[in-house]
């Protein structure tokens, strides 16, 4: 066990001595510049961003001011109906983002999230992977004998695709 005389100091380093003559680097104004508010003790300037926030108008209504913080650039999910899937895919095929872009349902390079929607009659047996599916569409696909694997919400699907794209870009 260490004794008191073996301990080493790990505290903060010695403070900077200011105002000790002009030859000491920090004489005269002690590193505070000229005169004015910033040269005084306890000078606390109001942050500029606070003034910017105060200039923004408050909007009436519940949640109106909160809505400005939400990311508006994130694209909404594209709704793909079951009828469109039935027309584009054969029986027993797999539906994922790649196959949707190959069939021209989504853009091949834009990473827009997709959600399969619809309910009612659906006769083709397909397996859906990595795409958001509504409850009604899921029931219809499973009723026809198809499967919905690794179900994700539209926002999560967008996040995973973006992450995968960034990883692929780094590996190039």
SVG drawing of the C-alpha trace seen along z (x, -y; Angstrom):
<svg xmlns="http://www.w3.org/2000/svg" viewBox="-60 -51 70 71">
<polyline fill="none" stroke="black" stroke-width="0.4" points="0.0,0.0 1.2,-3.5 2.2,-5.8 1.5,-9.5 5.1,-10.4 4.9,-8.3 1.7,-10.0 2.2,-12.3 0.2,-15.4 -2.3,-15.1 -4.3,-18.3 -4.7,-21.3 -1.6,-23.1 -0.7,-26.4 -2.8,-29.4 -1.4,-32.0 -0.1,-35.1 -1.3,-38.2 -0.7,-41.9 2.9,-41.5 4.7,-44.1 5.1,-44.7 8.0,-42.2 5.9,-39.3 3.9,-38.8 0.6,-39.5 1.2,-42.9 -0.8,-46.1 -4.2,-44.9 -3.5,-41.3 -4.5,-39.7 -8.0,-41.2 -7.5,-43.6 -8.5,-47.2 -11.2,-48.9 -14.9,-48.2 -17.3,-45.5 -15.0,-42.6 -12.1,-44.1 -14.1,-44.2 -14.5,-41.5 -17.6,-39.3 -18.0,-40.3 -20.6,-37.9 -21.7,-38.7 -25.2,-37.6 -24.8,-34.8 -25.6,-35.8 -27.7,-32.8 -30.1,-33.9 -30.7,-37.1 -31.4,-35.2 -33.9,-33.0 -35.6,-36.0 -36.1,-37.5 -38.0,-34.4 -41.7,-35.0 -43.8,-32.8 -46.5,-31.0 -49.9,-30.4 -51.2,-26.9 -50.0,-23.7 -46.7,-22.3 -46.2,-25.0 -42.9,-26.2 -41.7,-22.7 -42.2,-21.7 -39.4,-24.0 -36.9,-21.7 -38.0,-18.7 -35.8,-17.7 -37.8,-18.8 -35.3,-17.4 -36.0,-13.8 -38.2,-12.4 -41.5,-10.8 -42.0,-7.1 -43.3,-6.2 -46.5,-4.3 -46.5,-1.2 -49.8,0.5 -50.4,4.3 -52.0,4.0 -48.8,2.5 -46.7,5.3 -49.1,7.9 -48.5,6.3 -44.8,6.0 -43.8,9.3 -44.4,13.0 -45.5,15.7 -42.7,16.7 -40.5,13.7 -38.6,11.7 -39.4,8.1 -36.7,5.8 -35.3,2.4 -33.1,3.7 -35.9,5.6 -38.2,2.6 -35.6,0.3 -35.0,2.9 -38.7,3.0 -38.8,-0.8 -41.0,-1.3 -38.4,-3.3 -35.5,-5.4 -32.2,-3.3 -30.0,-6.0 -32.3,-8.0 -32.5,-6.4 -36.2,-7.1 -37.9,-4.9 -40.8,-2.7 -43.9,-1.4 -46.1,1.3 -49.7,0.4 -53.1,1.8 -55.5,4.5 -58.0,7.0 -57.4,9.5 -53.8,10.4 -53.1,13.7 -49.4,13.8 -47.0,15.6 -44.1,13.1 -41.5,12.6 -40.8,9.0 -37.5,8.2 -36.2,4.9 -39.3,2.8 -41.9,1.3 -45.3,2.9 -48.7,1.7 -50.7,4.0 -53.4,4.6 -50.8,5.3 -49.0,7.7 -52.1,9.7 -53.0,9.8 -49.4,11.0 -49.4,13.7 -53.0,14.8 -51.8,15.4 -48.9,17.6 -46.2,15.0 -43.8,13.8 -42.7,10.5 -39.2,10.8 -37.2,8.3 -40.0,5.8 -38.8,2.3 -40.5,-1.1 -39.9,-3.4 -37.6,-5.7 -35.5,-2.9 -35.2,-1.4 -34.0,-4.8 -31.4,-5.0 -30.1,-1.4 -29.8,-2.1 -27.9,-5.3 -25.6,-3.6 -24.9,-0.8 -24.3,-3.3 -21.8,-5.2 -19.9,-2.0 -19.8,-1.0 -18.5,-4.5 -15.7,-4.2 -14.7,-0.8 -14.2,-2.1"/>
</svg>
